[in-house]
């Protein structure tokens, strides 16, 4: 497909792509993403970052760049090809590979903020970002708990949002996320679990699955074994499943967490709702670390990133795999509504 053909495809969603932590693999992943068909024919990309850092990433990845370098979002949207809004916010000489730095955190946060603001204003259809480093983010933004907290701070969104982990075959939703394990049981309520089921169904439908099936994980070993190992299943989780089923949702459980993902894959469930962070994360990363996507659902626009981190140990070597970043872009495109 040549550039003239691309120019007349007005149905392509516009995806804001925020460059992540410059000390890790984010610059080379951004450059690799821009060469993929999903970025060249299935969508139009507006990168937020520093053109010099992107050029450096392209050199590391040994790929060429076909991208317009502009100074504003307006100029980027006027292009008939991918563009970078050059924020000129970090010189390559300031990057220390493999180390979390204040300057790296400021760079990633500024890029992310600009991409989110573009989505809030309705000027782009979706947002993606290459990996952040939480230590660097906290250096630059002391109140930074996680990506969800920052998104809420920037967007002012008053609704419910939640992180999902997504593989090609299955989604992982969770009732609690970044809290101490000792506090999980006290955070479980019937209403809270039903609310997570509702959000999961909404996001799955938006991704193109019209009739989602959800398996719900238990909290305790052997799903509590009739109350022998805990009462959360009897008092909270199973009643929540029953309530969701009564509301018309295709949901089953609770299932022991050591077999729930096997059951989900065998029996065709689209998602597993787990009670805490690592209950699902361990299984998902074992099944597909190089393809996993983190999606923040519940916003008016899709927000996706690879589920892996900044990979400081291989930064600058040109060996970073683009698979998970590619899947993040594909999911954002499919959920964009275009």
ABEGO torsion letter per residue (X at the ends): XBAAAAAABAABBBBBBBBBBAABAAAAAAAAAAABAAAAAABBBBBBEBAAAAAAAAAAAGBBBBBBBBABAAAAAABABBBBBBAGABBAAABBBGBBBAAAAAAAAAAAAAAAAAAAAGABABBBBBBBBAAAAAAABAABABAAAAAAAAAGBABBBBBBBBBAABBBBBABBBBBAAAAAAABBAAAAAAAAAAAAAAAAAAGBABBBBBBBBABBGGGGGGAAEAAAAAAAAAAAAAAAAAGBBBBOBBBAAAAAAAAAAAGBABBBBABAAAAAAAAAAABAAABBBBBBGBABBBBBBABBAGAAABGAGABBAAAAAAAAAAAAAAAGX
